[in-house]
Amino acid sequence: MSEAIANILMFALLMLVMGTIFIIHLFSMKRLKLADARRQAEDGGSHAPAE
């Protein structure tokens, strides 16, 4: 019985780690797209204040 509980805990831990990595990946992709859009706007001539 304790082996089944250990397996469930390991699976939950794995899913937590994978979910965290996925969320971090999504945030980094959004940041890259925002930086890309800002760069294109600057190339167009409108100078947005650099943060």
N, C-alpha and C positions, 0 to 999 in steps of 0.2 A: 504493500500500500504506500509506504513512504517513497518507494522508487517512482511510482506514478506521480506523486506530488512533486518530486524533484524534477521529473521530466516536464511537468506543466510550468514550474518556475523557470526552468532553463528556456523553455519556449517563449514565455512572457518576456524574459530579459532580452532574448534575441529580437523579438518584435519591437521592444522599446528602443533598442539601439538602432535598428533599421529605420524606425519611424523618425528618430532624432536626426539621423543622417539625411533622410529624405527631406525633412523640413529645412535643414540647413542648406541643402542643395537648392531648394525652391527659392529661399531668401537670396542666395548668392546669384541665381539666375535673374531675379528681379533687379538686383543692384546693377548687374552688368547691363541689362536693357536700359535702365535709367541713365547710366553713365553714357551709353551709346547715343541715346536720344539727346542728351545734353551736348555731347561732342558734335553731333550733326547740326544742332541749333547754332552752336558757336561758329561752325564752318559756314553757315548761312549768313552770318554777318551780325546777328543779334547776340550781344555779349551778355550771357547770364552771369550773375555774380558767382565766382568760384567758392565752393564751401571748403 
